[in-house]
Amino acid sequence: MDIINLSEQNSILNHYLKEIRSVEWQKDSMRFRRNLERIGEIMAYEISKTLDYQSEEVETPLGFSSIPQVSDQVVISTILRAGLPFHNGFLNYFDRAGNAFVSAYRKYKDALKFDIFIEYIASPDLNGKTLIINDPMLATGSSMELTYGALLTKGKPAKVHIATIIASQQAVDYVAKHLPQENISLWVAAIDPGLNDHSYIVPGLGDAGDLAFGEKV
């Protein structure tokens, strides 16, 4: 599995990463959502460099020009609900892509222990497609493993890109161990050192879903 850590190079991405982490900037939920979207756009651009292309000729007012176009059939998948703004950033760039949605959530046994459940999946046929699975926070890696398995019921993609904004080192190691090594790439904006007792990423940014859409009961 290829692991691409975009924070290893300086770019405008780090500006948006700072804002979504900041307790002061987090008070503006609209800006928080927009920053998730912006990071999705940047990641979409970076992933686009790895896709296959074919030249197509376009007519201009003064002649013809041959321009490379993406030949991959892209499907963008997100994990509800925190992934929606992040997903929209990808869709802004891959505006002709198919879309898939998976509901994965934690069901707590007590204050610290939980299981991951998937209740809903909507996806086009994935056979031979290039699948981009996005989830802004990769804490333990368990939900990503279950999501990947659930999506495989809709077909076998040719290539898979997993995109996350902040991942724990534990989750990176888990995904690298439990998902196939071939034809899968993991894209991250930052890798944080660990998790707290509630399996939240530290320093992380808190609950991305609550920050984007309000607290849940």
C-alpha positions as CSV (number, residue, x, y, z in Angstrom):
1,M,0.0,0.0,0.0
2,D,1.3,3.4,-0.9
3,I,1.0,6.0,1.8
4,I,1.1,9.7,0.7
5,N,1.4,12.2,3.6
6,L,0.7,15.6,2.0
7,S,1.9,17.4,5.1
8,E,5.5,16.4,4.3
9,Q,5.6,19.2,1.8
10,N,4.6,22.9,2.4
11,S,1.4,24.0,0.6
12,I,-1.7,26.0,1.1
13,L,-3.3,22.7,2.5
14,N,-1.6,23.4,5.8
15,H,-3.4,26.7,6.1
16,Y,-6.8,25.0,5.9
17,L,-5.5,22.2,8.3
18,K,-4.6,24.9,10.9
19,E,-8.1,26.4,10.7
20,I,-10.0,23.1,11.1
21,R,-7.8,22.2,14.1
22,S,-8.1,25.6,15.9
23,V,-10.7,25.9,18.7
24,E,-11.2,29.5,17.7
25,W,-11.8,28.9,13.9
26,Q,-14.0,25.9,14.8
27,K,-16.7,28.3,16.2
28,D,-17.6,29.1,12.6
29,S,-19.2,25.9,11.4
30,M,-19.7,27.2,7.8
31,R,-16.0,27.9,7.5
32,F,-15.2,24.5,9.0
33,R,-17.4,22.8,6.3
34,R,-15.8,24.9,3.6
35,N,-12.3,24.0,4.8
36,L,-13.2,20.3,4.7
37,E,-14.4,20.9,1.1
38,R,-11.2,22.8,0.2
39,I,-9.0,20.0,1.5
40,G,-11.1,17.6,-0.6
41,E,-10.4,19.7,-3.7
42,I,-6.7,19.7,-3.0
43,M,-6.6,16.0,-2.5
44,A,-8.7,15.4,-5.7
45,Y,-6.2,17.4,-7.6
46,E,-3.3,15.4,-6.2
47,I,-5.0,12.1,-6.9
48,S,-5.8,13.2,-10.4
49,K,-2.1,13.2,-11.2
50,T,-2.1,9.4,-10.7
51,L,-5.0,8.5,-13.0
52,D,-4.9,7.3,-16.6
53,Y,-5.4,9.8,-19.5
54,Q,-6.3,9.7,-23.1
55,S,-5.9,12.7,-25.5
56,E,-9.1,14.2,-26.9
57,E,-9.3,16.8,-29.7
58,V,-11.3,19.9,-29.1
59,E,-12.3,22.6,-31.6
60,T,-11.5,26.1,-30.7
61,P,-12.6,29.2,-32.6
62,L,-9.2,29.2,-34.4
63,G,-8.4,25.5,-34.8
64,F,-8.1,22.3,-32.9
65,S,-6.2,21.3,-29.7
66,S,-5.4,17.9,-28.3
67,I,-5.9,17.8,-24.6
68,P,-5.4,14.8,-22.2
69,Q,-8.6,13.8,-20.4
70,V,-9.1,11.4,-17.5
71,S,-10.0,7.9,-18.8
72,D,-10.6,6.3,-15.4
73,Q,-14.2,5.8,-14.4
74,V,-14.2,7.4,-11.0
75,V,-16.5,6.7,-8.1
76,I,-16.3,8.8,-5.0
77,S,-17.5,7.2,-1.8
78,T,-17.9,8.8,1.6
79,I,-18.8,7.7,5.2
80,L,-21.7,9.6,6.6
81,R,-22.1,12.2,8.1
82,A,-18.8,14.0,8.6
83,G,-17.6,13.0,5.2
84,L,-20.2,15.0,3.3
85,P,-18.3,18.4,2.9
86,F,-15.1,16.5,2.2
87,H,-16.9,14.4,-0.4
88,N,-18.2,17.6,-2.0
89,G,-14.7,18.9,-2.5
90,F,-13.8,15.8,-4.5
91,L,-17.0,16.1,-6.5
92,N,-16.2,19.7,-7.4
93,Y,-13.2,18.4,-9.3
94,F,-14.4,15.0,-10.4
95,D,-17.8,16.4,-11.4
96,R,-18.8,13.5,-13.6
97,A,-17.9,10.8,-11.1
98,G,-20.3,8.3,-9.7
99,N,-21.1,8.5,-6.0
100,A,-21.4,6.0,-3.2
101,F,-22.5,6.6,0.4
102,V,-22.0,4.3,3.5
103,S,-23.4,4.8,7.0
104,A,-20.8,3.6,9.5
105,Y,-21.1,4.5,13.2
106,R,-19.8,3.6,16.6
107,K,-22.2,1.8,19.0
108,Y,-20.9,2.2,22.5
109,K,-21.0,-0.7,24.9
110,D,-19.9,1.7,27.7
111,A,-18.1,5.0,27.9
112,L,-14.9,3.6,26.3
113,K,-15.8,0.4,24.4
114,F,-17.7,0.3,21.1
115,D,-18.4,-1.7,18.0
116,I,-18.6,-0.4,14.4
117,F,-21.8,-1.0,12.5
118,I,-22.8,-0.4,8.9
119,E,-26.5,0.2,8.3
120,Y,-26.8,1.7,4.8
121,I,-24.9,1.6,1.5
122,A,-25.8,3.1,-1.8
123,S,-23.4,2.7,-4.7
124,P,-23.1,2.2,-8.4
125,D,-21.4,-0.8,-9.9
126,L,-17.7,-0.7,-8.9
127,N,-16.3,-3.3,-11.3
128,G,-13.2,-2.0,-13.0
129,K,-13.7,1.5,-11.6
130,T,-11.3,3.8,-9.7
131,L,-12.8,4.1,-6.2
132,I,-12.0,7.1,-3.9
133,I,-13.1,6.4,-0.3
134,N,-13.0,9.6,1.7
135,D,-13.4,10.0,5.5
136,P,-12.0,13.1,7.2
137,M,-10.9,11.3,10.4
138,L,-9.2,7.9,10.4
139,A,-9.0,7.1,14.1
140,T,-8.7,3.3,14.5
141,G,-9.0,2.1,10.9
142,S,-11.8,-0.3,11.8
143,S,-14.6,1.6,10.1
144,M,-12.5,2.0,7.0
145,E,-11.9,-1.8,6.9
146,L,-15.7,-2.4,7.2
147,T,-16.5,0.2,4.7
148,Y,-14.1,-1.2,2.1
149,G,-15.6,-4.7,2.6
150,A,-19.1,-3.3,2.3
151,L,-18.3,-1.5,-1.0
152,L,-16.8,-4.7,-2.4
153,T,-20.3,-6.1,-2.5
154,K,-21.0,-3.7,-5.3
155,G,-18.1,-4.9,-7.5
156,K,-14.3,-5.1,-7.6
157,P,-12.6,-1.7,-8.4
158,A,-9.5,-1.6,-10.4
159,K,-7.9,0.9,-8.1
160,V,-8.7,2.3,-4.7
161,H,-7.6,5.6,-3.2
162,I,-8.4,6.1,0.5
163,A,-8.4,9.8,1.4
164,T,-8.5,11.2,4.9
165,I,-7.6,14.5,6.5
166,I,-6.2,13.5,9.9
167,A,-5.2,9.9,10.7
168,S,-3.7,8.4,13.8
169,Q,-0.5,6.4,13.3
170,Q,-2.4,3.4,14.8
171,A,-5.0,3.7,12.0
172,V,-2.4,4.0,9.3
173,D,-0.7,0.9,10.5
174,Y,-4.0,-0.9,10.9
175,V,-5.2,-0.1,7.4
176,A,-1.8,-1.0,5.9
177,K,-2.0,-4.4,7.6
178,H,-5.7,-5.3,7.0
179,L,-6.4,-4.0,3.5
180,P,-4.8,-5.4,0.3
181,Q,-1.4,-4.1,-0.5
182,E,-1.9,-3.9,-4.3
183,N,-3.8,-1.1,-6.1
184,I,-4.6,0.8,-2.9
185,S,-3.2,4.2,-1.9
186,L,-3.8,6.0,1.4
187,W,-3.7,9.8,1.2
188,V,-3.5,11.9,4.4
189,A,-3.1,15.6,5.2
190,A,-1.6,14.8,8.6
191,I,-0.7,11.8,10.7
192,D,-1.1,12.3,14.5
193,P,0.7,10.2,17.1
194,G,-2.1,8.6,19.0
195,L,-5.6,8.2,20.4
196,N,-7.1,9.0,23.8
197,D,-9.2,6.6,25.9
198,H,-12.3,7.3,23.7
199,S,-10.4,6.5,20.5
200,Y,-10.4,10.1,19.4
201,I,-7.3,11.3,17.5
202,V,-4.8,13.4,19.6
203,P,-4.2,16.2,19.0
204,G,-6.8,15.8,16.1
205,L,-9.6,18.3,16.0
206,G,-12.5,16.8,17.9
207,D,-15.7,15.4,16.4
208,A,-15.7,16.5,12.7
209,G,-19.4,15.6,12.3
210,D,-20.5,17.7,15.3
211,L,-18.3,20.6,14.2
212,A,-19.7,20.5,10.7
213,F,-23.4,19.8,11.4
214,G,-24.0,20.3,15.2
215,E,-24.1,18.0,18.1
216,K,-26.1,14.8,18.0
217,V,-28.0,13.0,20.8
